Amino acid sequence: MSFNAPARYFDGKTSAAQNVTVIIDDRDIILCKDGNLGDAFATLSRRDLLLCEKPHANSPLRLRRFRDDGMRIVFAKEDATTVGGILCQGPVPVAVDEASGRAITRLTAGIIGFTALVGLIIWLAVPIAAQIFADLYPKQSEIAMGKSARDQILYTLGKLDDDFEVCEPTDQAYDAVDKIITQLGTNTPLGYDYEVTFVRSDIPNALALPGGQILVFSALTDIMDSPEAFTGVLAHEIGHSEMRHGLRNLFANSAITQLIRLISGGAMIFPAELALKQGYTRGMEREADAFALDSMQRANIRTTDTAILFAKLRDMMEKDHGGLDLPEMLSSHPDMNARITLFENATATGTVQIDAAEWQSLKTVCDDESDG
């Protein structure tokens, strides 16, 4: 009695596969051209064959020669249980290659171990290497890179958002920014000539680019209650620039992406890339917070206003996420409640040395009546 089943045939000499029909009888299996039982091109004794694994309903079944020459006959998972049962019975049963299963287990364990080792190397070595490259990178090249990045970001945002617009501060607003930066740098010498660009956008954010370029979005200034809150944000972004986080992030992300693609055979593993990159960014955010706290306390500028601003941002984020607090691992920033506590507990009590009119010119820099 014989049984027929479709299969894929690999001859072991090339990577090409051939669709075949397999006739299984008591002592042999016969390979025929797909769908043509009268056109046999090979006959194999069941004594010379091994099953590569035990038959499972949810996985294909592979058949090979006892002396492995690379030849494989692969039955679809739909036929695996039936074909396996027939091959394992009869006058000449086909044995299962138990060593193959152990080899797969060892290979899987090896891949997991190697991946963990590479992940550890990425986690420990990439930040160090990125810091070295950033320290060696010429400052003038970094400044030019920052200006180019600013122009590209502004161009891209302008294309994506019809309401986006670069705002033109008044002379009074420019003077206010200069006074704040000067006050922050009184006891904390700064390494760049900072240029702050204000943009109209409904995103409550600020962004530091390499070389002293800072972008401030109008939705963020709209929810600020005081120049001290603005100063806290500005000090944080200055911290990113002073510690060359833009360069470090650029070098680190490039290295992480290439290493992950190397171990994955070129595949894009977005969750892994995201977790590693976000984790490194959180470290930068903590450093920038520490810089902001230190520089503001040295200049005797109170930080509680910044804590109030962070609380507003936290409430806005929770509302956007349906009341859920986004886990720190999935965020580019440290836990917001912890950041609020840090800025609440600082001891400085002084104010920023600008007057009410100058603060108003900053807060309304992107209002229609203030533009131009």
N, C-alpha and C positions, 0 to 999 in steps of 0.2 A: 504494500500500500504506500502511495506517495502523497506528498503535500506540496503545493505550490505557494510561493510568496514573493512579492516584489522586494527588491533590495538595491543598495548602491554598492558597486564593486570598485575597489581600488587595487590596482595590480602591484603596488609597492615599488614601481619603477618611476612613476610620474605622480604628480599631485592631482591629476585629472580623475574624475569619477565617472562611472558608466552605469546607467540604469539597466538592471537585469531582472530576469525572472529566475528564481531558484527553485529547482525541483529537489525535494528531500525524500529520499527513499531509505530503506533499512540500513544500507551499507555505504551509500555514496550521496553526495549532493552534486547536482548538475546545473551549470550556469548556462542560461540561454539568453539570447538577445531579448530585450524588453518586449514582453507580450507575445513572443514567438517561441512556443515550446518545441517546435521542430528545428530550431536553429541553435543547437548547443555548441558552445565553443570551449568548454572545460568541464572535466569531471574530477572531483576531489573525493578521496576516501575519507570517511568520517573518522577513521583511525588516526589520520594525519592532522586533525583539526582540534582546536581548543576554543572554548568560549572565553572572551576577554573579561567578562564579568557575569555574575549571576543575573538571570533574567528578572527585570523589574518592569512593572506595567507603565511606569512614568518615564522611562528612559530607553533609548535605542539599544539594540543588542548587536554586539560586534563579534565576528567570527574570524579567527586567524589560523595560519598553519602552526603545527607543533614547533617546527623550526622556524622561528619568526623571520620572515623575509620582507615584512612591511605590507604584505597583502592583507586586505580587510574586506569582509562582506558585512555590510551594515543594514540591519533590518529596522524599520521604523518602530517607534515605541508602541504603536497600535498593534503591531504583530509580535512584539518582543516576548510576551508571556506564552503565546501559542507556539511560536517557533522554538523558544527555549525548552518548553516541555517536550516537544517532539524530539529535539536533538539530544536531550538528556535521557531518553528512553530507547527502547528497541535493542536488537542484537548487538549493535555497536554504538553505545552511548558516547556522546561527546563530553569530555571533562571540562570543568571550569578552571581557568587559570587563576588560582588563589593568589599567586604572587603578584598578579596584575593589580588586584585590589589593594594589596599592601603597598605596592609601588605608588599607586595614586594617592594613598593616604600620606606616604612619606613626601611625595611631591607637593601635595597641598600644604602640609606642615612647613615644608621648606619655603614655599612661596609666602606664607603668612609670616614666617620668621624674618625673611629677607625684607618684606614690606615694612614690618615693624622696625627693623634696623635702619632702613632708609628714612622712615618717618622720624626716628630719633635723631638721625643726622641732620635732617631738615630743621627740626625743632631747635636743636642746639647750635648747629654750625652756621646756618643761613643768616641769623641776625648778626653774628660776629663778623662774617664775611661782608655783609651789607654795610656795616659800620665802617669797616676798613676801606672799602671802595668809596664810600661817601666822604670820609676824611681826606682821601687822596684826590678827590675830584676838584678841579680848579674852581674857585669861587666865581670868577667872572663868567665861566661857562655855565655855572649853576644859575646865575642871575639871568643870563640870556635865555636859558631853558625855561625859567619861571615866567618870563614875559611872553615867550612863545606859547607856553601852556595856557596862560591867562587868555591870550587872544583866541586860541583854539576853543577853549571852553565857552567863552562869550559868544563866539560865532555859532557853535553847536547849540547852545541854549536858545539863541535867537531863532534858529531854524525850528526848534522843537516846540517853542512856546510863543504864541503870538503876542502875549502880554508882557513878555520879557523885554527889558530895556536897561541899558547902562545909564545910570543917573549922573547928572552933572552937579556936584556939590558947589555951594556958594563959597566965596573966599572965607567967610566966617566958619563954615563947616571944615574946610581944609585946615584952618588955624586951630580949630578945636582938636582935630585928630593929631596934629603935630604936638600940641601941648600935652595930650594924654601920653603919647609915645615918649616925649621928653621926660615926663614925670616918671614913667615906668623905668626909663633908662638911667635915672639919676644915680641910683646905687647898684644898678644891674646893667653894665655896659652892653649895648646891643651891637651885633655884628653886621647888620644890613641897614640900608636906607629904605625904610618901609614905605610901600605904596599901597594904599587901601582903595579898592574899587567898590563902589556901591551899585547894586543892581536891583531893579524892581522884579520881584518874584514872590509867589505865594509859598515858597519853601522857607521855613524858619531855620536858617543855617548860616554858617560862615565857613570859609575854606582857606587854608594856607597852602600856597604853592612854593616851589623852590625859589630861593633867592630873594625873599622878602616881599613876595606878592601875596596880598590878602584880599579875598572877596567877601563882602558882607551883603546878605540878602535882606531886602526891605521887610519881609515878614518877620524877621528876627528883631529888627529895631522897633517894629510896631508894638511888640509886647514887652519892651524894656521900660522900666519905670524910672530909671536914673542913669546918669553918666557913669556911675560906678558899675552898674550891670554891663554897660557897653565896654567898659575898661576890662572887666573880667573876661569877656569873650575875646577882646583884642589881645590881652596878655596870653590867653591860651593859644591863640593862633600864632603869636610871636614865638611862643615856646616851640611850636612845631618847626618854625623856620630856624630858630637858633640851634636846635639840635639836629638840623638837616634831615628831618623826618621824610620830606618829599623824596630826597635821593635814596635814603635807606629803604623806603617803601618800594621805590622803583626797582632797585637792585634785588631786594628780597623777593618781591612778587615774580620777577622774571626767573629767578633761580628756582623758586618753589614750583612754578608752572612747568619748567623744563624737566625738573627731577621727577615730578609726578607723571608726566607724560612718558618719561623714559621707562619707569618701572611698570607703567600700564600699557606699554606697547604703542604709545601714541594716542591712546583714548583720552577723551575729556572726562575727568572725574570731578564734576562740579562740587558735590558736597565736601569731598576731601580738600579740594583747593580752597573752598570757602572757609572751612574751619581753620585751616592753617593760616590763611591770609588774615582773616578776621582776628584770630588770636594775637598775631603780631601787631596789628593795628591797635588793639586794646592796650597793649603795652606802651605804644607811642602816646595814646590818649592820656594814660596815667602820668607819663613823663611831662606832657604839656600842662596837665592840671597842676602838677607839683611846681613847675616853673611859674605858672600864673600866681599860685598862692605865695611863693617866695618873693617874686618881684613886686606884688601888690603890698605885701607886708613890709618889705624894705622901703617902699614909697609911701607907707602908711595910708593905703587906700582900702577902705572896708570891703570885705568880700561877701557880706551877708546879702547884698543886692544881687550878686551873681547866683547865690543859692536860691533866691526867690525866682530868678529867671529860669534856673534849671527845673524848679518845681513846676513851673508853667509848661515847660517843654515835656516833662514827664507826663503831666496830665493830658497834654495834646496827643502824645504817642499812645497812651493807654486808650484814649477815645478812638484813635484811628485803628487800633488793634482789637476793638470790640471789648475793651475793659481788661484785656489780658496783658500781663507784664512780659515783654519779650525776654527770654532767657539770655543771660550775658553772653553765652557761647555763640549765639546767633546774632549778636549785635557787634557793630564796629566800635562801640564805646563801652567803658566800664559801667557797672550797675549805677543807675542814676541816683538812687537813694543814697548810696555810699558817697557819690560825688557831692550831693547836697549837704550831707553831714560834714564833709571836709571843709567846704566853704562857709558853712554856718559856724564852725568851731574856731576859725582863724581869729586872731586877736586884734588885727588892725581896725582902727575906728575913724580914720581920716577920710577926706573927700578928694575928688578930682578937682584940679585947679582950673576949671572953666566955669563961666557964669551961666545963668539960666538961658540967656539968648543963644549962647553958643551951643548949649545942649539941645535947644529946640531946633537949631539949624541942622544938627546931626540926626535927630529923631525924624525930622520931616524931609530929609535929603531927597527922598524919592517921591514926595508928594508932587502932584502936577503943578501946583503954584510955586514950588521951590525949584523945579527943574529949569535948566537953561541958565 
